[in-house]
Amino acid sequence: MLASARRRSMGPVRWVALLAAAVLAVAGCDGSQATGNVPGTSTTTGRVGAATHPPPPDRAVLTAIFDATDGPNWSRKDKWLSEAPIGEWHGVTTDANDRVISLVLPTNNLSGPLPAELAQLGELREISLSFNALTGEIPAELGHLDRLLKLRLRANQLAGEIPADLGLLSSLQELDLSGNELSGHISPELGQLAHLQELNLRANELRGEIPAEVGQLANLQVLSLGENFLSGELPAELGQLSNLRFLVLTRNKLEGEIPDEFGQLANLRTLQLGGNFLTGEIPAELGRLASLELLNLCENDLSGEIPVELGQLANLLTLDLSFCRLSGKIPAELGQLANLQTLMLWGNRLRGTIPAELARLGNLQLLTLPSSPLLTGCIPVALRRIPGNNFQYLPITFCE
């Protein structure tokens, strides 16, 4: 009687709803016995139909990154940790599915270790965290980001070795780890990055030889490995990099001869090998580098004469052969370099007269000649107009 009264007080609609919920609690939607959660329900509340929507996984990862890198002290942290869409958080870009595709926070006072959670942002195309104070090692887990195009960690305080797993980044186009405290060897696995266009490891503490596998990077345009402790000989395989535009290997401990194969780098604009222990003669093949604008071989242990073929480098702006122990005469062919702005021959054992043809270099702004006692004759008067020079230190005077 009491139960019947309760049914009448709830009304027919309410009673039917409760009865339907009871049936769904013991049977699946297809009539089979339920073995798990009913679709559209949550076990966190214990009530059928009380659906919850967990936050997108990338939001949790970004939160972990914020916490690991001292987020409260970032220079800019607009909307971070707020309820706003993560695509509105400063430095974050998302796709249509609210997945993070780029994390760009340079010069933002990030500090602490680089969190391995970055590898959970599986749709990332770009990581740009340069000019911060990140420490510790580069997580090997970043090698799982198979869609990553750009990894920029320049000018931090990262240490340890470069993970070989970065060679798994099959889509990577740019890898910039310069200006850190990275040590160890350059991993040969980096030679697997078939799409890589820029490899910048300058100003670290890297040792060992330059892997010949780097010569397999057919799309490489920039190779910058200067200011390390690299040793051994220059790999002739680098001459296979037909798209290379900038080759910078200055301030290392490289030795041996400059490979003739470097003369095959038809698109090269910058060749910097200064500050090493290179020996032998300057290859005449370098005169084939028609696109070259800067040639720096200074402070090496080279020998022989300056190749006359260097006079064929019609686009050359800077030629620095200072302190290379070169001998012979100053080639008159250098007077053909109509675009040349800087010519540095200081600190060599050159002999003979200063070619009058150098006066044709109308764009020349800096000229340093060797103060060798083997120089004879006089300084062409037309060179007096050059603003930057070392004429006062030469053993000869201007022509009458």
C-alpha positions in Angstrom: 0.0 0.0 0.0 2.9 2.3 0.9 4.8 1.4 -2.3 1.7 2.0 -4.4 1.2 5.4 -2.8 4.9 6.3 -3.6 4.4 5.3 -7.2 1.4 7.5 -7.5 3.2 10.5 -5.9 6.1 10.3 -8.3 3.8 10.3 -11.3 4.1 8.0 -14.4 6.9 9.9 -16.2 9.3 9.8 -13.3 8.5 6.1 -12.6 9.2 5.1 -16.2 12.5 7.0 -16.2 13.7 5.2 -13.1 12.6 1.8 -14.5 14.6 2.4 -17.7 17.7 3.3 -15.7 17.4 0.1 -13.7 17.2 -2.0 -16.9 20.3 -0.2 -18.4 22.2 -0.9 -15.3 22.2 -4.7 -15.8 22.0 -5.0 -19.6 24.1 -3.5 -22.5 22.5 -1.4 -25.1 22.3 -4.4 -27.5 20.5 -6.5 -24.9 23.6 -8.4 -23.8 24.7 -8.6 -20.2 26.8 -5.5 -19.3 30.5 -6.1 -18.5 31.8 -2.6 -18.3 30.7 1.0 -18.4 27.5 1.9 -20.3 28.5 4.2 -23.2 28.1 7.9 -22.1 28.5 7.1 -18.4 31.2 7.6 -15.9 32.2 5.4 -13.0 33.6 8.4 -11.1 30.1 9.4 -9.8 28.4 6.0 -9.8 25.4 7.4 -11.6 24.2 6.3 -15.0 24.3 9.1 -17.6 26.4 11.4 -15.5 29.0 11.9 -18.3 32.3 13.7 -17.7 34.8 15.1 -20.2 38.4 14.8 -19.1 40.7 17.6 -20.2 42.5 17.1 -23.5 45.8 15.2 -22.9 48.0 18.0 -24.3 46.7 20.4 -21.6 48.1 18.1 -18.9 51.4 17.9 -20.7 51.6 21.6 -21.0 50.9 22.0 -17.4 53.7 19.5 -16.6 56.1 21.6 -18.8 55.0 24.8 -17.0 55.7 23.2 -13.6 59.1 21.7 -14.7 60.5 25.0 -16.1 59.6 27.4 -13.3 56.5 28.7 -15.1 55.6 31.3 -12.4 58.8 33.2 -13.2 58.4 33.1 -17.0 58.6 36.5 -18.7 55.3 35.8 -20.4 52.7 33.3 -19.4 49.5 34.7 -20.8 46.5 32.4 -20.2 48.7 29.5 -19.1 46.9 27.1 -16.7 43.7 29.0 -17.3 40.4 27.5 -18.7 41.1 29.2 -22.0 41.7 26.9 -25.0 45.3 25.9 -25.0 45.7 27.4 -28.4 45.3 30.8 -26.7 48.2 30.1 -24.2 51.2 32.2 -25.0 53.6 30.5 -27.4 51.2 27.6 -28.1 49.6 26.8 -31.5 47.1 24.0 -31.9 45.4 22.3 -34.8 41.6 21.8 -35.4 41.6 18.9 -33.0 43.1 21.0 -30.2 46.4 19.2 -30.4 49.6 21.2 -29.9 51.6 21.6 -33.1 54.1 24.2 -32.0 55.6 25.4 -28.7 57.5 28.7 -29.2 58.8 30.3 -26.1 62.3 31.8 -26.8 63.8 34.3 -24.4 61.1 33.6 -21.9 63.1 32.8 -18.7 62.4 29.1 -18.7 64.7 27.3 -16.3 65.3 23.8 -15.0 65.5 20.5 -16.9 63.9 20.1 -20.3 60.9 17.8 -19.4 60.6 14.5 -21.1 56.8 15.1 -21.2 57.5 17.1 -24.4 57.6 13.8 -26.2 53.9 13.2 -25.4 52.9 16.1 -27.7 52.7 13.7 -30.6 51.6 16.3 -33.2 54.4 18.7 -32.6 55.9 20.3 -35.7 58.1 22.9 -33.9 59.8 23.2 -30.5 61.5 26.6 -30.1 62.9 27.2 -26.6 66.1 29.1 -27.4 67.7 31.8 -25.2 66.4 30.4 -21.9 68.1 28.8 -18.9 67.2 25.1 -19.5 69.6 22.7 -17.9 70.2 18.9 -17.7 70.3 16.6 -20.7 68.2 16.5 -23.8 65.6 13.8 -23.3 66.1 10.9 -25.7 62.3 10.6 -25.8 62.2 13.5 -28.2 63.2 11.1 -30.8 59.6 9.8 -30.8 58.3 13.0 -32.3 58.2 11.7 -35.9 56.3 14.8 -37.2 58.7 17.3 -35.8 60.1 19.8 -38.3 62.1 22.2 -36.1 63.9 21.6 -32.9 65.5 24.9 -31.6 67.2 24.8 -28.2 69.9 27.4 -28.9 71.6 29.3 -26.1 70.6 27.4 -23.0 72.7 25.4 -20.4 72.0 21.9 -21.7 74.7 19.4 -21.0 75.5 15.7 -21.6 75.6 14.0 -25.0 73.3 14.6 -28.0 70.9 11.6 -27.9 71.4 9.2 -30.8 67.6 8.9 -30.8 67.3 12.3 -32.4 68.4 10.5 -35.6 64.8 9.0 -35.6 63.2 12.4 -36.3 62.4 11.4 -39.8 60.7 14.7 -40.7 63.2 17.1 -39.1 64.3 20.0 -41.2 66.1 22.1 -38.6 68.2 21.1 -35.6 69.8 24.0 -33.6 71.5 23.0 -30.4 74.2 25.7 -30.5 75.4 27.7 -27.5 75.0 25.0 -24.9 77.3 22.8 -22.9 76.8 19.6 -24.8 79.7 17.1 -24.8 80.6 13.8 -26.2 80.7 12.9 -29.9 78.4 13.9 -32.8 76.2 10.8 -33.3 76.5 9.2 -36.7 72.7 8.6 -36.5 72.2 12.2 -37.3 73.2 11.2 -40.8 69.7 9.5 -41.1 67.9 12.8 -41.1 67.1 12.8 -44.8 65.1 16.0 -44.7 67.4 18.0 -42.6 68.3 21.5 -44.0 70.1 23.0 -41.0 72.4 21.4 -38.4 73.8 23.9 -36.0 75.9 22.6 -33.1 78.2 25.6 -32.8 79.7 26.7 -29.4 79.4 23.5 -27.4 82.0 21.1 -25.9 81.8 18.4 -28.6 84.8 16.1 -29.2 85.8 13.5 -31.6 85.6 13.4 -35.4 82.9 14.8 -37.7 81.0 11.6 -38.8 81.3 10.8 -42.5 77.6 10.1 -42.3 76.9 13.8 -42.3 77.8 13.7 -45.9 74.5 11.7 -46.5 72.3 14.7 -45.6 71.4 15.5 -49.2 69.1 18.4 -48.4 71.5 20.1 -45.9 72.0 23.9 -46.5 73.6 24.9 -43.2 76.3 23.0 -41.3 77.7 24.9 -38.4 80.0 23.0 -36.0 82.4 25.8 -35.0 83.8 26.5 -31.5 83.9 23.0 -30.3 86.8 20.5 -29.7 86.3 18.5 -32.8 89.4 16.7 -34.1 90.5 14.4 -36.9 90.4 15.2 -40.6 87.7 16.9 -42.6 85.5 14.2 -44.1 85.7 14.3 -47.9 82.1 13.1 -47.9 81.0 16.7 -47.0 81.8 17.5 -50.7 78.7 15.5 -51.6 76.4 18.1 -50.0 75.3 19.7 -53.2 72.7 22.0 -51.6 75.1 23.2 -48.9 75.3 27.0 -48.6 77.0 27.6 -45.3 79.9 25.4 -43.9 81.3 26.7 -40.6 83.9 24.6 -38.8 86.0 27.4 -37.2 87.8 27.1 -33.8 88.2 23.4 -33.5 91.2 21.0 -33.5 90.7 19.7 -37.0 93.8 18.6 -38.9 94.9 17.2 -42.2 94.3 18.7 -45.6 91.3 20.6 -47.0 89.6 18.0 -49.3 89.6 18.7 -53.0 86.0 17.5 -52.9 85.0 20.8 -51.3 85.4 22.3 -54.7 82.2 20.4 -55.7 80.0 22.5 -53.4 78.5 24.6 -56.2 75.9 26.4 -54.0 78.3 27.2 -51.2 78.3 30.9 -50.1 80.3 30.6 -46.8 83.3 28.4 -46.1 84.9 29.0 -42.7 87.7 26.7 -41.6 89.7 29.2 -39.6 91.3 28.5 -36.2 92.2 24.8 -36.7 95.4 22.8 -37.4 94.8 22.2 -41.1 97.9 21.5 -43.2 98.8 21.2 -46.9 98.1 23.6 -49.7 94.9 25.4 -50.5 93.1 23.3 -53.1 92.9 25.1 -56.5 89.5 23.4 -56.8 88.1 26.1 -54.4 88.2 28.4 -57.4 85.2 26.6 -58.8 82.9 27.8 -56.0 81.1 30.4 -58.2 78.6 31.3 -55.5 81.1 31.8 -52.7 80.9 35.1 -50.8 83.1 34.4 -47.8 86.3 32.3 -47.6 88.0 32.1 -44.2 91.0 29.9 -43.8 92.9 32.0 -41.2 95.1 30.7 -38.4 95.9 27.3 -39.8 99.2 25.6 -40.6 98.8 25.7 -44.4 101.7 25.8 -46.8 102.4 26.6 -50.4 101.1 29.6 -52.5 97.8 31.3 -52.8 96.1 29.6 -55.8 95.6 31.9 -58.7 92.2 30.2 -59.2 90.8 32.1 -56.3 90.7 35.1 -58.7 87.7 33.3 -60.4 85.5 33.8 -57.3 83.5 36.6 -58.9 81.0 36.9 -56.0 83.5 36.9 -53.2 83.1 39.6 -50.5 85.6 38.4 -47.9 88.9 36.5 -48.3 90.7 35.9 -45.0 94.0 34.0 -45.4 95.8 35.6 -42.5 98.3 33.7 -40.3 98.3 30.6 -42.6 102.1 30.4 -43.2 101.6 30.8 -46.9 104.5 31.6 -49.2 105.0 32.8 -52.7 103.7 35.9 -54.4 100.4 37.7 -54.0 98.5 36.7 -57.2 97.7 39.5 -59.5 94.5 37.6 -60.3 93.0 38.7 -57.0 92.5 42.0 -58.7 89.7 40.4 -60.6 87.5 40.1 -57.5 85.4 43.2 -58.3 83.0 42.7 -55.4 85.7 42.0 -52.7 85.3 44.1 -49.6 87.8 42.5 -47.2 91.2 41.0 -48.1 93.4 39.8 -45.2 96.8 38.4 -46.0 98.5 39.5 -42.7 100.8 37.0 -41.0 102.2 35.1 -44.0 105.6 34.7 -45.7 104.6 36.3 -49.0 107.3 37.8 -51.1 107.7 40.0 -54.1 105.8 43.2 -55.0 102.3 44.2 -54.3 100.3 43.7 -57.5 99.1 47.0 -59.0 96.0 45.1 -60.0 94.7 45.3 -56.4 94.0 48.9 -57.1 91.1 47.7 -59.3 89.2 46.5 -56.2 86.9 49.5 -55.9 84.7 48.0 -53.2 87.6 47.1 -50.9 87.2 48.4 -47.3 89.8 46.4 -45.4 93.2 45.3 -46.7 95.9 43.8 -44.4 99.1 42.8 -46.2 102.0 40.7 -44.7 104.7 42.6 -42.9 107.2 40.2 -44.4 110.7 41.5 -45.0 110.5 39.6 -48.3 108.1 42.2 -49.7 109.7 44.4 -52.3 108.9 47.4 -54.3 106.3 49.9 -53.0 102.6 50.2 -52.1 100.5 51.3 -55.1 99.2 54.9 -54.4 95.7 53.9 -55.4 95.4 51.7 -52.3 95.8 54.7 -50.0 92.0 55.3 -50.2 91.2 52.0 -48.4 90.0 53.0 -44.9 91.0 49.9 -43.1 94.6 48.9 -43.6 97.9 48.0 -41.9 100.2 50.0 -44.2 102.0 51.6 -41.3 103.4 48.2 -40.3 104.8 47.3 -43.7 108.5 47.4 -44.5 107.8 49.4 -47.7 106.3 52.8 -48.4 103.9 54.2 -51.0 105.1 54.5 -54.6 106.2 58.0 -55.7 
